[in-house]
Structure formats: structure tokens, C-alpha cells
Amino acid sequence: MTSEEIKELNAARESLVKRRREMARQIAEAPLPSVEMAEELTKILKAIEALDRTLNEAGQPYMSQSVVEQMQAEI
């Protein structure tokens, strides 16, 4: 897998994480969240997991920017 493909997968993951946060916020604020909202959140979580597996199999496991910065600071 090329470095460009890895970047695209990471960008896709970050976009889905933003969507996950938004869905979680909507569910938390809803007095009676719909089943559809829960199903959509589940789909998003599965997609993030699939991206994580793909990155891991490519030898490039996902690490948040804060983890990368912390690791670099320790070197």
C-alpha cells in the first residue's frame, strides 16, 4: 500500500470519527433517540473498525496525532 493510500485511509477514518462524535451528541441530546440513529452509529463504528484493520494489515496502525507527538517527545 502506498503512502498516499495510507493518508487517504487515515483521512477517511478521521472523517468518520467526526461523524461518530456528532451522532453520539445527537443521541445524547435526544429525549428518545430513534433506532435509526443507533443503527447509523453502529454502521459508523463498523466502518472505523474496518479502516483500523486495513491500516493494521498494511503495517500502518492508526495513531492519533497526540499519541504521535507524545512518542516523538519521548525520543
N, C-alpha and C positions, 0 to 999 in steps of 0.2 A: 504494500500500500504506500502510495506516495505521501510526501509531507503535505501536499495540497489537499489530498483526500482526508488526511488526519485532521487538518484545520477545519475542513467542511463538516466533518462528524462532530468535532468539538463545538463548532458554531451551532449546529443543529441541536446538540444537547443543551447548550446554554439557552437557546430559544424555548425549548420545551420546559426547562426549569422555570423560566419566567412565566410560562403559561400555567405550570403546576402551582406556582405561588398565587397567581391570580384566581385560579379555580378554587384553591383552598380558602382564599379570602372570601370569595363569593359564598362558598358553602358555610363558612363560619358566620357570615353576616345574615344568611337566610334563616328566617324563623322555622321554616320547614323545607330543607333542601330537597330538590327533586331527585328521583332515582337517576334521571338522565345526567344530572350534574355529577353524581357519584360514578356513573359509568364512564363519562368523559374523563374524569380524573384518573380512573383506572387505566384507560387507554393511554393517557399521557405517561403514567408511571411505567407501563409496559414498554412504551417506546423508548423512554430513558434507559431502562434496563437493557433493551436490545442494543442501543448505542454503546452502552458501557461494555457489554460482551464483545461487540465488534472491535472496539478500541483495545480491549484487553487481549483479544486474539491477535491483533496486529502488533502486539508488544508495546502499545502506547496507552496504558491505562489512564483514564481521566483523573486529573488532579486539579482542584480549584486553584485559582491564582494565588489565594492566600497561603495554601499549602506549599506551592512552588516557591513563593517568596520566603516562607519560613525555612524551607530546606536550603535555599541559597544563602540565607543569613547565617546558617549554622556551618557553612563550608568555610 
